[in-house]
Amino acid sequence: MKLLNRKNRKCHYTNRDETPKGLLGFRDWPVILIGIPLLSFVIPILFLNMNVSEATHCFIDQGLWAMVFTAVFWLGNRQIILFFRRLFPDQKDLTKRLVKQGIAILVYTLVASFGLAYLQLKGPMKAVQADTQSEAIRVFLISFTSTIFIVAIYEAAYFFFQWKESIAETEKLKKERVNSELQALRSQVNPHFLFNSLNTLASIIPEDPKKSVEFVQKMSSVYRKILDLNEREVVTLQEELDTLDQYLFLIQTRFPENLQVLINITPEARDKYVVPMSLQNLVENAIKHNVISKRKPLVISIENTDDEVIVKNDLQRKITEEPSTQKGLLNIENRYRLTFGRSIVVEETEQTFGVRIPLEKIETK
C-alpha cells in the first residue's frame, strides 16, 4: 500500500513544472551571477554610509568575504522559496505559503547572521570588531533588509509568471470554447440543407419520379461538397459561389422558370472570405418563406460592397409557412460573430428582405 501511494504521488507531481524555472517564474542564474557581486559592492554604500571610492576599496580588500555573505543569504533563501512553492503549489494556499515562508526566511537569516558574524570575528577573515553579538545584529539588519528586497523580486517575478500563465490558459479555454461552438454551429448546417432539400424532393416525386432520382444523385454530390467546406472555418467568396451554383442547380429542378438568382460580384471581392454555406443558407431561407409561382416569381439578388455581401429578395411571404427550424439566420449570425467578430445586418421593408453578411480580407503567408 505504501509503495502504491508513493507511485500515485509521483504521478500526481509529474503534471507540474517543478524545475526551478517553473517554480520561480524565470531562469534566475544570470541574475544571481550578476546580483551577488553587485549587491556585495552596493551594500556598504546603502547601509554603512560609504561613498563609491570607499566602497570600491572595501570591495577590493574584502570582496570575497562580502560575496560569501551575499551568496549565503541569497541562495539559502532561494532554496526556502523553492521548498515552500513545492509544498504549497495552489493559489488558494498563497497566504499560508507566504506566512510560513516568511517565518522560515526570518529564522534562517537570523541563524546565518550570527553564524557568519562569528566566522567573521573568529575565522581567517577576522575583522576588527570585538563584539560578536553587536556584529551579528548589524549583519542581521543588513542581510534581512537585502533579503526582503531579493524575496520581493522573486515574488514579483513569480506573480507575473503566473499572471501570464493564467492569461494564456484563459485564452486557450476561450479558443477551445469558440471552436466547440463553431463546430456545433457548423453541424447544424448539414441538417438544414437536408431539411430543405428533402422538402424539394417531396414536391417533385409526385410530378416526375425520374427527375426525383436525378435530383437525389445531384443532391448527394452537393452534400459531399458541403461536408468538405464545413470542415473549414472560412472559404473564399468564389468557393462559396461555386457551391451555391451547384445548389441552385437542385433548386431549378423544382422552380425551373419562377426563380431568378441574380449574382453581381466584383472580381476583387471573390478572393475575400466568408463563412461556409452562408450564401446558400440565405437563399434557402428566401425560397422557404416566400411565394414562388408563375404569377409571383421570386427574384433573389446577390451583390457586394467593399466589406459586405448583400443577399436581397422580394418580400412575398407565404400565407401558410412550411415547417421551419427557426435557426437559419441565428446560425449565420453566431458563426460570423465567432469567426470574424462581426454581425450580420437584416434589412426589411414592405417590399424587400435583405441580409448583409461580412466580407473579410485575410492575409495569407
N, C-alpha and C positions, 0 to 999 in steps of 0.2 A: 504493500500500500504506500509506503514512504517513497519507494522508487517511482511508482506511478505518479504520485503527486509532484515529485521533482521533475518528471518529464513534462507534465502538464504545465508547470510553472515555466519551464524553458520554452515551450511552445507559445505560451502567452506573451513572453517578452520579445519573441522574435519579430513581432509586428511593430515594435517601437524602435526608433533610431536611438540606440544607447551609446553611440560614439560621442566623444567629447564635442565634436562639431554639432551633432544633433541636439545634445543637451544644453550646450552653451548658446547656440544660435549662430555661431560663426567660428571660423578657424582662427584661434587666438594665439598660436605660437609666434607668428610675426609680431603681434602686439607685445607679447611677453619679452621677446628678444630685444625689441627696441625700448619697451617701457621700463624694464628693470634698471639698465644703466641711466636712462633719462630721469627716472624718479629718484634714483640714488644721488644724482647731481642736483636735482631741484629741491630736495627735502631740506638741506641746510639753508637755502635761500628763504624757503617758506616758513620754517619753524625755528631756525637758530639765528635769524637776523644777519645772515652773511650776505655780502654783495657777491656779484658774479666772480670777481677776481679771487675773493677769499674762498668761495665755493669750489673754484677750479683747483686751487692749491690743496684744499681739503680732499677733493676727489682724487688728485694725483697721489697724495700721501696715503689715504685710507679708502680708496675707491673699491678695492676688492672686498674689504670688510663691509662697506656700505651696500654693495651689491648682494653679498651673502644675506645681510639683514633683509633687504627688499625681497629677495628671492624666497626666503623662508616664509615671510608673511603672504606674499603673492601666491606662490604655488600651494602653500598649505591651505589657504582659504579657497583657492580654486578647487582643490580636492573636496573640501567640505561642501561647496556649491554643487559639484557633480554628484556627491553622495546623496544629498537631500533631494536633488531633482530626480534621481533614480528611485528614491524612496517614495516621493510624492509627485508622480508624473501628471496627475489630473489637475485641471484648472480649478476644480471645486476645492482642492486641498491647498490652494495658494497661501491663504492666511496661516494655516498650520505649518506649511513648509517655511515661510519667511520667519515665523516666530522661533521655531526650533533651529533653523539655520542661523538666525541672529544670535541665539544663545551659544551655539557651538562656536561661532566665529569669535564671540566675546571671550569665551573661556580659552580658546586656542591662542588668541592674541595676547591675553594676559599671561598664560604659561610661557609662551615663546618669548615675550618681552623680558621676563625675569631670567629665563634661561640664557638668552643672548646677552643680557646685561652682565650676568655672572661670567660668561665666557669673555666678554669684552674687558672685564676688570682683572680676571684671573688667568685668562688664556694667553696664547702667544701674541695676540693683537691687543695687549693690555693698554688701556687708556689712562689718562691722568686722574680720572675721578676715583675717589676712595669710598664713596657711599654706594653700595650695591643697590640698596632699596630706592634711593632717590634716582639713581641712574635707570633702574627698572621702570620706575614711574614715568620718567622722561621718555624712555624708549616706547613704553606702552601708549602714552598720549600721542606721540608722533606716529607710531605704527598703526594705532587704531583709527586715527583720522585718515591716514593714507588708505587703510583697508576699506573704510566706508566709501571712499572715492572709487576704489577698484571694484568693490561689490556693486556699487551703483552702475558702473559701466557694464558689468556682466548682466545685471538685471534688466537694464535698458535694452541691451542687445538681444537678450532672450525674449523680452516683451515684443520688440519689433519683429523678431523672427516668427514668434507665434502669431502676431497680427498678420504678417504676410501669409503664413500658412493658413490661417483662418479665412482670409480673403480668397486664396487660391481654392480652398475646399468649398467655400460658398459658391464661387464661380463654377467649379466643377459640378456641384449638385444642381446649380441653376441650369447649366448646359444640359445635364442629363435629363432634368425635368422638361426643358424645352424640347429636346429630341424625342422624349417619350410622348409629349403632347402632339408634336408634329406627326409622329408615327401613327398615333391614334386617329388624327385628323385625315391623314393620307389613306388609312384603312377604310374610312367612311366613303371615299370617292368611288371605290370599286362597287359596293352595293348600290350606290346612287346611279352609276352608269347602268348596271344590270337592271335596276328597278325601271328606269325609263325605257331601256331597250326592250325589255320584256313587254311593257305596255304597247310599244310599237309593234312588236311581233304578234301580240294578241289581236291587234287590229287588222293585220294583213292576212292572218291564217285563214279566216273565213272567205276572204275575197280571192286569194291566189295562193294555194298551198305550195306551188312550185317556187314562187317568189319568196315564200317564207323560208324555204330550205336554203336558198341563196343568201337570204338575209342572215340566217344563223351562221353560215360559213364566214360571211364577211364580219359579222359581229365577233366571231372567235378571233379573227386576225386583229381587229381593232382592240379587243380586250387584251391580247398579248402585248400590244404596243403600250397600252395604258399601264400594264403591270411593270413594264420596263421603265417607263417615265416615273412611275410612282416611287421607285427606289431612290430618286434624286430629289434634293431639296429645291433646286431651281433648274429651269430649262430656258433656252433662248426662245424668243418670241417666234422665230422661224420654226423651231421644232414644235412649238405649241400650235402654230398654224397648220403644219403638216398633219398633225394628229387630228386637229379639228376638221381638216379636209376629208380625212378618212371617215370620221364620224358623220359628216354631212352626207356622205355617200349613202350611209344607212338611212338617214332621215329622209333623203329624197325618195327612198323606196316607198315611204308612207305618204309623203307630200310632194309628188313629182312636179307640180305646177303652182301650188299655192303657198310655197315658202321660198323666200328670197333672202340670201345672206350676202350682203354687200361688204366686201373687205377692201379697205383702203389704208394700207400700212406703208409708211415710207421705208425705203431701203435702210436708212440709218437705224431705225427702231428695231429692225429684225434681229440685230445682234445683241440687243439688250435682253434682260432676263425677267421672267415671270415665274410664279409657282406653277407646277404641272397641273394640267386639267382645268385651270381656272376659266379659260375661254369656253371650253366645252360645257362646263357646269352652267355658265351664264346662258349659253344658247339653249341648253336643256330646260332651264327654268323658263325662258321666254316661250318655248314651244309648249311646255307643260301647262302654263297658266293663261294662255291666250288662245282665242278662237282662230282656227286656220281653215279657211274654206274658199271656194271659188268666188263667193260674194265678198268675203273679207280675207284676202290673202295677207299673210304676215311678212313684214319686211324687218329684217334684223341688220343693223349696220355695225361694222367694227372698224374703228379708226383710231388714230393715236395723236397725242401731243408729244412734247419733249420727254415727259416723265410719266405719262399715263396712257392706258389703253381704254377706250370708251366703247362699251357694248350697249347699244340702244335699240329698242324695238317699239313698234306701235302698240299702244295700250288698248287692247280689246279683250278684256277679261272674259273668261268663260262663266256662264251662268251657273253651271254645275262643275265644280272643280274635280279634277282627278285626285286620287289618294296621294298625299304628299308626306315626305319625311320631315319637312319644315327645317331642313338642315343645310340646304344649298348655300345660301348667302352667308349664313353664320360660319359654315365650314371655310369658305373662301376668306372671310374677314379674319378668322383666327389664324389661318395659315400665313396670310400676309403680315399680320401683326407679329407673329413669332419669327418669321423668316427675315423680313425687312424692317420691322419696327414701324410700319406704316399701315394705315387703314384704308379700306375701300370707301368710296363715296356713292351713295344711292341718290339718284335724282329722278323724281316722279312728278309729272304734270298730268293734266287731264287727257292729253293726247299721247304722251310717250312715257316709257320707263327706261332709265339708263343706269348703268353702273360703271364707275371709273375705278380701274384697278392700277396699282403702282407698276411702273416700268423702271427697272433698275439697271444701271450700267455697272458691271462688276469687272474690275481689273484682274486679269489672269496673268500669272507669271509664267 
